[in-house]
């Protein structure tokens, strides 16, 4: 006969997640714990779920309500140990995702916990002997330090009906940058210091203004948009990184106009009205951090790619990219290579090259957080995201510096 323990639930504010929105099951993975298996179900918010049992054969299932399943998630995981045969997941109906545990016996126990940063359900299934050890993994330690994960939003440019630039041999920008973004998430997903959020994880179209909205709603620490460059000059080549600002440089205006899907003439006409926006306090407050972010990632890409692939260093530049407008955190835009150049298109189609780019981006992100003396608080339109301050600051009752 089974026994069930509903483990303690940690409750946090629902930052960036609204009740009326359908939640998404973003990822499912599992690993062994003492005498059992831990299943981690990443979601886009806290979930409402119910559980049930089915007999002959023995099954335990969880129905996650008002949710949809990421189509890229693996639907079946073979286990065949610790009283568990396999795990199955599927879209049960239009609004419910069902997660089923096929069991080898009725003698089992399970525990459930919901956590934030990232949002996830954690389900432990184990034999009686593993119960005590499994419980200890979640017990709070009064002397332990609370780890606040840094939220990094990665934005693969274009998508869906918008292919972006297309290379001489048909390679599409939207496909290249999505693959690089997925690789960044894969590399960093098990690092407890970071949460990586993608504005899109499949081939869909998202308007430019909605991309930073995602980052703002998630109260992200960084926003990084990934693109592949293009030029009428098929010999143009190299890597460049952009900050949001006005520029009179003709090439930077051309690049921004292409990414913004407007004409160069229209870009120049925007100079007056955009200048007011760029002078806002929020923009100035995070400009220095955006410069650091762009610098660390750009240098990482050049240093990691130049030895093997002889990349041209086109530097860190400024331009008016709509996708960066409205970002309430340090941000930058990466042009990882020229897809219009036949040689660089061939490189961008290479799995090894794309992985090298992803690794370089990860190194740049880590360098930004490690080498910055202090990450400034991020000011949001409606409130402040309060980060953990040192006890020393609290004891002195110092006010945070104004942004």
VOTORSE-630978 format. One line per 4 residues: their letters; for each residue x negated, y negated, z negated of N, C-alpha, C. Coordinates in pm, whole numbers, plus 50000, padded with zeros to 5 digits. Atoms other than C-alpha are relative to their C-alpha. Last residue first. Example, Ala and Ser with C-alpha at 12.3 -4.5 7.8 and 13.67 -1.06 7.14 Angstrom:
SA = 50082,50119,50006,48633,50106,49286,50077,49891,49927  49911,50119,50000,48770,50450,49220,49910,49880,50000
//
This chain:
XXXX = 50035,49957,49864,48060,44482,50991,49971,49880,50089  49900,50031,49899,48047,44351,50640,49951,50042,50136  50032,50116,49916,47811,44528,50405,50109,49979,50105  50061,49966,49871,47979,44767,50168,49972,49873,50080
XXXX = 49904,49998,49890,48039,44611,49828,49930,50043,50127  50031,50087,49886,47803,44710,49553,50110,50009,50104  49876,50063,49953,47953,44855,49239,49972,49900,50113  50028,50144,49995,47603,44925,49107,50122,49920,50043
XXXX = 50029,50046,50136,47717,45270,49002,49975,49851,49995  49877,50007,50077,47880,45329,49338,49975,49943,49861  49921,50112,49950,47568,45241,49532,50126,49982,49918  50070,50122,50037,47356,45473,49318,50079,49877,50042
XXXX = 49960,50035,50137,47609,45750,49348,49937,49870,49957  50084,49942,50105,47552,45748,49723,50048,49955,49863  50109,50089,50038,47840,45664,49954,49918,50066,49889  50054,49980,50134,48063,45918,50126,49883,49908,49976
XXXX = 50100,49895,50007,48226,45772,50433,49946,50010,49857  50094,50016,50111,48544,45570,50435,49908,50121,49995  50034,49863,50031,48717,45552,50771,49890,49993,49895  50139,49958,49999,48848,45202,50754,49992,50150,49978
XXXX = 50059,49972,50131,49196,45096,50851,49853,50033,50015  49904,50009,50109,49432,44985,51126,49939,50023,49862  49903,50107,49981,49206,44901,51419,50087,49981,49877  49889,49964,49914,48918,45115,51301,50104,49889,50002
XXXX = 49878,50076,50026,48583,45007,51165,50107,50040,50101  49931,50029,49875,48311,45271,51167,50131,49928,49966  49860,49960,50002,48082,45262,50867,50065,49956,50130  49905,50100,50048,47719,45222,50957,50142,50056,49998
XXXX = 49892,50009,49903,47495,45524,50988,50105,49905,49944  49869,49991,50064,47189,45452,50777,50106,49985,50107  50017,50017,50145,46821,45480,50858,50132,50017,49926  49938,50126,50041,46893,45621,51203,49990,49989,49849
XXXX = 50096,50109,50000,46641,45896,51266,50059,49864,49967  50115,49978,50089,46848,46199,51169,49914,49875,49986  49957,49990,50140,47182,46091,51312,49882,50012,49904  49928,50123,50038,47045,45965,51645,50036,50005,49851
XXXX = 50100,50104,50026,46793,46249,51671,50067,49871,49953  50062,49970,50130,47074,46502,51636,49896,49896,49963  49900,50022,50105,47270,46341,51917,49940,50022,49863  49982,50144,50014,46962,46324,52139,50099,49964,49891
XXXX = 50118,50054,50068,46878,46690,52077,50014,49849,49977  49992,49958,50141,47234,46788,52169,49882,49945,49920  49897,50084,50061,47213,46584,52491,50013,50034,49851  50059,50133,50017,46883,46755,52578,50101,49905,49935
XXXX = 50092,49992,50114,47036,47097,52517,49937,49864,49971  49920,49987,50122,47326,47013,52750,49911,50002,49876  49938,50130,50025,47088,46890,53020,50079,50004,49870  50107,50089,50045,46880,47208,52993,50055,49861,49968
XXXX = 50025,49966,50140,47199,47414,53018,49891,49913,49942  49890,50053,50079,47293,47230,53337,49983,50032,49851  50014,50145,50006,46950,47298,53482,50110,49938,49915  50111,50030,50091,46967,47668,53395,49984,49849,49984
XXXX = 49959,49976,50140,47313,47707,53550,49890,49961,49901  50082,49898,50067,47198,47555,53880,50038,50009,49852  49929,49873,49983,47469,47367,54073,49929,50115,49929  49878,50004,50082,47333,47040,53933,50083,50127,50014
XXXX = 50035,49984,50141,46990,47126,54075,50125,50007,49912  50043,49861,50016,47132,47178,54424,49962,50027,49854  49877,49920,49997,47316,46847,54398,49966,50147,49979  49945,50004,50136,46983,46693,54293,50135,50073,49993
XXXX = 50089,49928,50091,46816,46806,54615,50059,50005,49858  49995,49854,49975,47109,46705,54834,49914,50080,49903  50131,49963,49950,47133,46357,54670,49997,50152,50019  50004,50037,49858,47499,46261,54636,49866,50032,50066
XXXX = 49939,49890,49927,47519,46452,54305,50001,49973,50150  49926,50047,49882,47274,46201,54162,50054,50119,50078  50077,49984,49877,47174,46314,53811,50086,49948,50115  50101,49897,50024,47293,46300,53445,49914,50032,50123
XXXX = 50001,49960,49858,47472,45967,53459,49886,50100,50012  50118,49935,49942,47542,45937,53085,50024,50030,50148  49961,49921,49883,47789,45691,52931,49874,50052,50067  50083,50018,49882,47747,45548,52582,50050,50089,50112
XXXX = 49964,49925,49879,47937,45500,52259,49898,49975,50110  50110,50006,49903,47902,45387,51899,50029,50090,50120  50118,49935,50056,48251,45388,51740,49887,49984,50101  50021,50062,50130,48581,45212,51793,49884,50067,49926
XXXX = 50062,49903,50092,48589,45291,52165,49966,49930,49869  49908,49958,50107,48829,45038,52321,49941,50103,49906  49925,50112,50058,48644,45003,52651,50095,50055,49893  50060,50037,50128,48406,45295,52705,50076,49887,49929
XXXX = 49988,49887,50092,48617,45463,52977,49938,49969,49863  49870,49999,50067,48662,45126,53148,50008,50110,49894  49929,49876,49972,48291,45109,53222,50130,50002,49922  49863,49998,50050,48148,44757,53236,50070,50128,50045
XXXX = 49898,50017,49897,47775,44792,53281,50137,50011,49935  49872,50051,50048,47450,44790,53085,50096,49989,50117  49946,50119,49936,47136,44994,53149,50132,49958,49936  49873,50029,50066,46910,45252,52986,50049,49865,50051
XXXX = 49985,50088,50115,46634,45365,53221,50140,49993,49941  49941,50126,49954,46608,45502,53574,50038,49908,49885  49946,50071,50115,46366,45778,53467,50051,49864,50047  50028,50143,50000,46319,45999,53772,50066,49935,49879
XXXX = 49888,50096,49994,46330,46368,53691,49950,49856,50003  50051,50127,49945,46039,46594,53777,50110,49895,50016  49920,50039,49885,46235,46919,53711,49961,49865,50060  49961,49888,49912,46023,47118,53467,50064,49955,50130
XXXX = 50109,49904,49978,45825,46848,53283,50036,50109,50102  50106,50045,49910,46089,46576,53343,49890,50104,50022  49981,49960,49861,46387,46760,53195,49883,49967,50091  49973,49857,49986,46321,46765,52821,50008,50046,50145
XXXX = 50109,49919,50057,46146,46428,52790,50021,50149,50022  50122,50019,49921,46387,46251,53027,49890,50093,49951  49980,49943,49865,46700,46397,52868,49873,49989,50084  49997,49855,50013,46573,46329,52514,50018,50066,50137
XXXX = 50138,49953,50018,46478,45974,52602,49993,50151,49990  50073,50020,49874,46828,45910,52737,49857,50052,49990  49956,49899,49904,46996,46066,52433,49923,49987,50132  50039,49865,50044,46789,45869,52182,50041,50106,50102
XXXX = 50145,49982,49993,46816,45541,52373,49957,50140,49963  50039,49989,49859,47189,45563,52434,49851,50028,50013  49946,49874,49947,47253,45632,52066,49956,50020,50144  50078,49888,50055,47023,45354,51950,50045,50132,50060
XXXX = 50134,50010,49940,47184,45099,52184,49913,50116,49952  49986,49948,49863,47530,45218,52075,49865,49996,50073  49999,49854,50009,47424,45168,51712,50017,50064,50137  50134,49954,50035,47325,44809,51785,49994,50153,49993
XXXX = 50090,50009,49885,47652,44745,51967,49860,50054,49968  50057,49870,49969,47872,44877,51687,49901,49996,50117  50036,49923,50120,47956,44553,51512,49934,50132,50033  50132,50043,50047,47944,44350,51833,49953,50084,49882
XXXX = 50101,49964,49901,48232,44550,51982,49861,49964,49952  50014,49855,50000,48443,44532,51668,49891,50043,50097  50080,49956,50114,48377,44161,51628,49979,50150,50001  49923,49970,50121,48506,44080,51975,49909,50054,49891
XXXX = 50048,50084,50111,48260,43926,52225,50073,50029,49869  50131,49952,50042,48316,44210,52472,49943,49920,49883  49987,49872,50071,48684,44125,52490,49866,50047,49944  49935,50027,50129,48623,43763,52577,50009,50127,49918
XXXX = 50097,50063,50089,48374,43856,52848,50057,49971,49863  50067,49895,50076,48629,44091,53000,49899,49942,49903  49911,49947,50101,48852,43800,53100,49934,50108,49915  49953,50098,50097,48575,43611,53278,50083,50060,49889
XXXX = 50104,50048,50091,48393,43900,53446,50053,49906,49893  49963,49973,50139,48699,44073,53589,49907,49933,49900  49891,50089,50038,48661,43918,53937,50037,50014,49853  50055,50134,50020,48322,44086,53970,50108,49901,49956
XXXX = 50086,49998,50119,48474,44430,53920,49950,49860,49969  49911,50006,50115,48748,44354,54174,49920,49999,49870  49943,50135,50003,48484,44277,54438,50090,49982,49877  50103,50086,50058,48297,44598,54354,50053,49858,49987
XXXX = 50100,50055,49910,48618,44786,54427,49898,49916,49925  49958,50129,49945,48806,45000,54177,49887,49949,50090  49911,49983,49885,48790,45367,54072,50058,49868,50049  49871,50062,50036,48638,45285,53732,50104,50013,50110
XXXX = 49943,49924,50111,48354,45534,53792,50136,49944,49958  49966,49866,49954,48290,45380,54134,50066,50081,49889  49883,50010,49913,48311,45024,54005,50043,50138,50048  49881,50017,50085,48073,45109,53720,50127,49994,50085
XXXX = 49978,49874,50072,47811,45244,53962,50128,49993,49916  49953,49900,49904,47846,44942,54191,50032,50132,49932  49860,50034,49967,47820,44697,53901,50058,50103,50095  49920,49961,50116,47504,44877,53782,50148,49969,50022
XXXX = 49991,49854,50001,47356,44849,54133,50084,50049,49883  49912,49952,49894,47439,44478,54162,50016,50153,49996  50079,49911,49917,47288,44378,53826,50092,50069,50102  50003,50057,49865,47498,44089,53700,49918,50086,50095
XXXX = 50131,50012,49938,47590,44280,53385,50015,49933,50137  50002,50058,49866,47879,44286,53141,49857,49992,50051  50025,50144,50005,47854,44527,52852,50009,49947,50143  49893,50088,49954,47930,44889,52767,49960,49855,49980
XXXX = 49926,50060,50110,47607,45084,52742,50112,49917,50059  49937,50132,50002,47476,45305,53019,50065,49967,49866  49904,50002,50109,47231,45592,53065,50052,49858,49984  49983,50130,50065,47028,45673,53375,50112,50007,49898
XXXX = 49910,50000,50116,46884,45988,53528,50007,49859,49944  50042,50029,50135,46721,46023,53868,50113,49997,49898  50019,49885,50087,46783,46007,54240,49970,49954,49857  49991,50044,50140,46879,45782,54528,49998,50120,49908
XXXX = 50130,49980,50062,46765,45940,54856,50000,49955,49854  50014,49860,50040,47122,45986,54974,49863,50031,49941  50139,49964,49970,47168,45608,54975,49975,50141,49949  50006,49989,49852,47546,45569,54978,49860,50037,50047
XXXX = 50042,50122,49932,47514,45645,54604,50008,50022,50150  49993,49988,49854,47647,45895,54354,49965,49866,50062  50005,50121,49919,47598,45958,53982,50013,50031,50149  50108,49980,49902,47709,46255,53774,50007,49884,50098
XXXX = 49969,50017,49859,47911,46178,53461,49880,50042,50085  50099,49936,49912,47923,46252,53087,50047,49990,50146  49935,49964,49874,48103,46023,52840,49894,50049,50099  50098,49985,49892,47972,46017,52483,50071,50049,50125
XXXX = 49928,49969,49877,48181,45889,52190,49899,49999,50114  50064,50033,49872,48029,45897,51841,50094,50035,50114  50121,50077,50030,48148,45898,51478,49929,49955,50126  50130,49944,49965,48501,46009,51564,49886,49907,49960
XXXX = 50095,50075,50082,48811,45894,51383,49857,50053,50020  50077,49901,50075,49010,46169,51560,49902,49935,49904  49905,49926,50083,49264,45907,51668,49929,50104,49914  49954,50087,50108,48983,45681,51789,50094,50073,49906
XXXX = 50110,50020,50096,48814,45958,51988,50045,49916,49882  50025,49871,50067,49139,46061,52155,49893,49985,49893  49891,49983,50097,49222,45697,52229,49983,50130,49923  50045,50059,50127,48877,45671,52388,50110,50005,49895
XXXX = 50118,49925,50046,48989,45922,52650,49944,49941,49870  49960,49898,50096,49338,45778,52685,49881,50076,49943  49972,50061,50130,49210,45457,52845,50036,50104,49894  50120,50050,50067,49042,45647,53131,50031,49946,49860
XXXX = 50030,50140,49969,49352,45846,53228,49885,49947,49915  49970,50084,50117,49320,46224,53170,49966,49856,50037  50023,50143,49985,49337,46466,53465,50042,49927,49872  49879,50082,50005,49302,46838,53397,49961,49853,50013
XXXX = 49989,50090,49884,49036,47097,53485,50134,49927,49999  49961,49931,49877,48965,47246,53143,50022,49895,50109  50080,49878,49995,48813,47150,52808,50039,50087,50119  49936,49896,49920,48925,46788,52814,49909,50121,50001
XXXX = 49878,50066,49953,48856,46507,52569,50076,50091,50096  50002,50035,49859,48613,46749,52405,50130,49929,50037  49866,50008,49945,48561,46754,52028,49988,49958,50146  50001,50046,49862,48236,46863,51866,50141,50011,50057
XXXX = 49880,49950,49932,48233,46886,51487,50000,49939,50139  49930,50069,49893,47889,46851,51335,50131,50068,50039  50010,50146,50011,47681,46924,51026,50092,49927,50098  49905,50053,50098,47791,47288,50988,49998,49848,49988
XXXX = 50078,50089,50086,47618,47383,51316,50095,49933,49901  50028,49935,50128,47814,47679,51452,49912,49917,49908  49878,49959,50070,47982,47487,51735,49973,50064,49863  49985,50065,50131,47671,47293,51839,50113,50056,49914
XXXX = 50127,50008,50073,47541,47499,52132,50022,49953,49856  50043,49864,50035,47890,47594,52249,49873,49999,49917  49915,49950,50109,48012,47234,52235,49955,50138,49954  50033,50077,50120,47716,47112,52441,50081,50051,49881
XXXX = 50127,49948,50051,47772,47397,52688,49956,49924,49874  49970,49872,50066,48137,47300,52728,49873,50061,49942  49932,50029,50126,48029,46942,52802,50031,50127,49922  50101,50053,50093,47778,47057,53066,50063,49973,49863
XXXX = 50086,49889,50041,48045,47273,53234,49893,49954,49902  49924,49916,50093,48291,46985,53235,49914,50115,49950  50003,50065,50131,48027,46755,53386,50082,50078,49898  50135,50003,50059,47959,46990,53677,50005,49946,49858
XXXX = 50036,49864,50041,48323,47065,53757,49866,50004,49928  49914,49959,50111,48439,46700,53762,49964,50139,49947  50044,50056,50127,48139,46597,53974,50082,50053,49883  49919,50109,50055,48237,46826,54258,49952,49958,49861
XXXX = 49999,49990,50146,47989,47033,54462,50072,49878,49942  49868,49975,50058,48095,47020,54829,50005,50015,49850  49959,49860,49980,47763,47063,55008,50127,50035,49925  50005,49966,49856,47693,46690,55054,50047,50142,50030
XXXX = 50131,49989,49937,47802,46626,54692,50007,50040,50146  50016,49867,49938,48145,46511,54579,49869,50002,50077  50085,49996,49880,48187,46221,54336,49986,50143,50050  50122,50076,50015,48482,46231,54098,49920,50004,50128
XXXX = 50120,49915,49998,48728,46515,54151,49872,49927,49965  50115,50088,49979,49031,46313,54034,49872,50083,49998  49985,50062,49868,49345,46528,54075,49883,49908,50036  49870,49986,49935,49234,46740,53781,50001,49941,50138
XXXX = 49920,49882,50030,48917,46607,53622,50135,50000,50070  49911,49959,49890,48717,46281,53597,50083,50123,49960  49932,50095,49911,48440,46253,53337,50091,50067,50102  50039,49965,49863,48361,46513,53070,50080,49913,50098
XXXX = 49900,50028,49896,48411,46320,52743,49946,50042,50137  50066,49990,49870,48225,46449,52438,50108,49990,50108  49909,49975,49888,48367,46334,52105,49920,49995,50130  50054,50050,49874,48127,46373,51813,50097,50037,50111
XXXX = 49915,49969,49887,48264,46409,51461,49945,49933,50126  49994,50110,49904,47998,46417,51192,50084,50044,50120  50047,49972,49865,48071,46672,50923,50018,49877,50089  49908,50066,49908,48098,46552,50565,49946,50017,50141
XXXX = 50056,50024,49867,47924,46799,50337,50108,49939,50088  49899,49994,49897,48023,46772,49971,49937,49964,50135  49978,50129,49935,47722,46838,49749,50102,50016,50111  50028,50007,49857,47733,47140,49522,50035,49864,50055
XXXX = 50129,50064,49975,47704,47106,49144,49969,49985,50149  50000,50137,50053,48070,47170,49075,49871,49926,50031  50115,50010,50090,48067,47472,49304,49990,49855,49954  50072,50127,50007,48405,47538,49460,49886,50007,49900
XXXX = 49988,50063,50130,48496,47904,49517,49920,49871,49996  49920,50120,49993,48533,47983,49887,50011,49929,49866  50050,50086,49893,48252,48236,49924,50075,49868,50007  50105,50090,50048,48335,48381,49582,49955,49902,50107
XXXX = 49942,50114,50070,48663,48526,49709,49895,49898,49962  49944,50091,49901,48486,48748,49960,50058,49876,49935  50110,50072,49935,48270,48900,49688,50054,49899,50102  50064,50093,50095,48572,48989,49474,49893,49918,50067
XXXX = 49916,50114,50038,48776,49136,49757,49928,49898,49915  50058,50125,49954,48510,49355,49920,50072,49877,49950  50133,50020,50055,48586,49666,49719,49939,49866,50041  49996,50042,50142,48959,49646,49788,49863,49964,49947
XXXX = 49961,49892,50091,48908,49662,50167,49994,49949,49857  50108,49917,50056,48896,49349,50381,50059,50111,49915  49938,49869,50017,49088,49096,50589,49890,50097,49958  50088,49889,50037,48985,48731,50558,50083,50126,49984
XXXX = 49931,49881,50050,49182,48464,50743,49896,50108,49974  50099,49895,50024,49042,48113,50792,50074,50117,49936  49952,49896,50091,49277,47862,50952,49888,50102,49986  50008,49858,49971,49101,47564,51106,50072,50083,49894
XXXX = 49881,49931,50046,49094,47187,51136,49989,50148,50038  49881,50019,49919,48734,47079,51192,50121,50070,49939  50137,50037,49960,48660,46904,50964,49916,50119,50044  50015,50110,49906,48967,47029,50780,49853,49983,50034
XXXX = 50104,50099,50025,49044,47359,50609,50002,49894,50109  50006,50101,49893,49334,47603,50582,49901,49893,49959  50031,50135,50042,49290,47917,50372,50006,49909,50122  49984,50106,49900,49427,48268,50397,49960,49867,49938
XXXX = 49992,50133,50058,49342,48588,50213,50005,49897,50112  50036,50114,49916,49391,48952,50307,50017,49871,49921  49965,50127,50064,49396,49291,50143,49966,49888,50098  50080,50117,49964,49394,49641,50288,50048,49881,49919
XXXX = 50080,50043,50116,49515,49994,50224,49909,49883,50041  49917,50092,50078,49791,50042,50485,49925,49944,49880  49944,49944,50123,49539,50189,50726,50092,49898,49935  50026,49856,50000,49373,50141,51066,50063,50069,49881
XXXX = 50069,49943,50116,49515,49793,51119,49987,50151,50010  49968,49857,49993,49603,49601,51435,49914,50072,49897  50108,49917,50049,49582,49233,51336,50048,50146,50004  49967,49868,50051,49814,49015,51545,49873,50074,49959
XXXX = 50130,49935,50021,49791,48640,51607,50027,50131,49927  50004,49887,50094,50112,48493,51752,49861,50061,49998  50113,49912,49970,50126,48146,51908,49998,50109,49894  50061,49917,50104,50468,47982,51893,49883,50081,50055
XXXX = 50049,50083,50111,50635,47696,52080,49925,50077,49893  50043,50132,49956,50710,47836,52426,49936,49917,49890  49894,50069,49927,50717,48196,52300,49949,49858,50030  49884,49917,50030,50468,48453,52173,50126,49944,50066
XXXX = 49891,50097,50011,50168,48282,52338,50129,50080,49987  49925,50034,49879,49900,48541,52270,50107,49896,49972  49939,50133,50008,49638,48671,52029,50073,49971,50131  49940,50043,49874,49516,49021,51953,50065,49863,49981
XXXX = 49924,50124,50016,49274,49137,51682,50053,49962,50137  50026,50112,49908,49145,49493,51673,50087,49881,49965  50026,49948,49866,49116,49814,51471,49965,49887,50098  49943,50084,49895,49081,49683,51115,49961,50054,50137
XXXX = 49854,49984,49997,49035,49906,50810,50068,49918,50110  49940,50069,50114,48676,49774,50766,50154,50001,50007  50068,49980,50129,48571,49890,51114,50075,49920,49894  50019,49859,50035,48709,49926,51467,49909,50022,49878
XXXX = 50074,49999,50126,48665,49558,51567,49960,50142,49962  50011,49866,50055,48781,49499,51927,49911,49998,49876  50130,49978,50062,48878,49137,51996,49999,50140,49938  50012,49877,50079,49165,49058,52236,49857,50019,49951
XXXX = 49871,49954,50052,49301,48742,52402,49990,50125,49912  49996,49856,49981,48978,48549,52460,50123,50056,49929  50026,49916,50117,49058,48181,52456,50009,50147,50036  50133,49940,49989,49030,48000,52790,49967,50092,49882
XXXX = 49999,49889,49904,49405,47934,52815,49865,50071,50010  50098,50035,49897,49401,47728,52496,49983,50119,50093  50127,49929,49998,49710,47851,52315,49912,49948,50112  50030,49939,49871,50006,47634,52227,49859,50056,49996
XXXX = 50139,49994,49954,50156,47536,51895,49991,50064,50138  50022,50124,49926,50480,47433,51727,49858,49992,50055  49885,50071,49941,50459,47729,51489,49958,49871,50070  50034,50141,50016,50164,47960,51428,50104,49918,50075
XXXX = 49941,50084,49895,50307,48310,51389,49969,49853,49969  49976,50138,50041,50080,48535,51183,50055,49924,50121  50004,50108,49901,50076,48912,51222,50030,49865,49936  49975,50124,50074,49988,49223,51023,49993,49888,50103
XXXX = 50045,50127,49946,50015,49557,51201,50037,49887,49904  50004,50108,50099,50041,49921,51096,49943,49873,50063  50115,50007,50090,50127,50150,51388,50004,49878,49908  50011,49894,49898,50392,50261,51313,49966,49947,50140
XXXX = 50043,49865,50034,50490,49960,51104,49987,50088,50124  49935,49902,49914,50512,49585,51160,49940,50137,49970  50062,49869,49984,50432,49315,50912,50083,50084,50095  49911,49885,50001,50501,48943,50893,49921,50128,50018
XXXX = 50068,49872,49984,50348,48601,50844,50103,50112,49997  49933,49895,50077,50472,48247,50891,49926,50129,50024  50000,49863,49950,50281,47939,51002,50084,50090,49910  49891,49935,50074,50282,47562,50984,50009,50141,50055
XXXX = 49893,49927,49933,49949,47432,51106,50105,50048,49900  49947,49901,50093,49706,47163,50997,50123,50065,50061  49938,50059,50120,49565,46992,51304,50039,50110,49904  50010,50146,49991,49395,47043,51643,50067,49931,49882
XXXX = 49880,50064,49950,49329,47410,51574,49977,49849,50009  50010,50145,49993,49030,47638,51518,50125,49942,50067  49910,50046,49894,49113,47994,51415,49997,49848,50000  49989,50147,50004,48833,48154,51214,50080,49956,50122
XXXX = 49954,50052,49872,48862,48529,51147,50022,49850,49984  49947,50136,50010,48660,48680,50864,50035,49951,50140  50018,50085,49883,48614,49058,50865,50063,49864,49972  49886,50053,49928,48571,49298,50576,49961,49912,50117
XXXX = 49891,49903,49990,48360,49494,50336,50121,49946,50074  50017,49881,50083,48137,49192,50262,50125,50087,50004  50030,50041,50136,48186,48954,50555,49987,50129,49919  49986,49912,50115,48170,49034,50924,49970,49927,49870
XXXX = 50127,49939,50039,48230,48779,51196,50022,50083,49874  50000,49917,50122,48520,48634,51391,49858,50046,49969  50122,49920,50010,48602,48375,51655,50005,50079,49869  49990,49893,50099,48911,48196,51779,49869,50078,50002
XXXX = 50106,49899,49995,48911,47860,51957,50028,50105,49893  50113,50036,49915,49137,47568,52041,49898,50111,50016  50100,49906,50051,49478,47675,51914,49881,49989,50093  50063,49904,49910,49668,47363,52012,49906,50090,49921
XXXX = 50138,49968,50034,49917,47164,51810,49945,50100,50102  50023,49856,50007,50231,47022,51969,49853,50025,49973  50082,49943,49894,50267,46655,51885,49986,50150,49981  49917,49975,49883,50561,46539,51671,49920,50062,50114
XXXX = 49912,49886,50016,50366,46584,51349,50077,50032,50127  49866,50044,50026,50086,46351,51450,50095,50119,50006  49910,49898,49951,49718,46433,51425,50141,49963,49960  49996,49990,49855,49452,46162,51410,50095,50104,50054
XXXX = 50065,50104,49922,49375,46213,51044,50010,50032,50148  49998,49951,49863,49629,46438,50876,49941,49894,50093  49914,50079,49913,49525,46343,50524,49992,50053,50142  50065,50124,49959,49365,46634,50342,50100,49917,50079
XXXX = 49915,50092,49927,49504,46931,50152,49927,49870,50024  50057,50133,50017,49286,47225,50054,50078,49903,50086  49990,50085,49881,49499,47536,50028,49945,49864,49969  49969,50142,50022,49409,47802,49770,49995,49921,50129
XXXX = 50109,50074,50063,49424,48167,49879,50033,49853,49989  50000,50125,49926,49741,48361,49945,49902,49908,49931  50038,50116,50079,49649,48703,49813,50009,49878,50090  50024,50127,49931,49819,49009,49957,49965,49892,49900
XXX = 49984,50109,50095,49812,49371,49853,49963,49871,50070  50083,50119,49989,49864,49660,50092,50029,49904,49885  49915,50120,50000,50000,50000,50000,49912,49876,50000
//
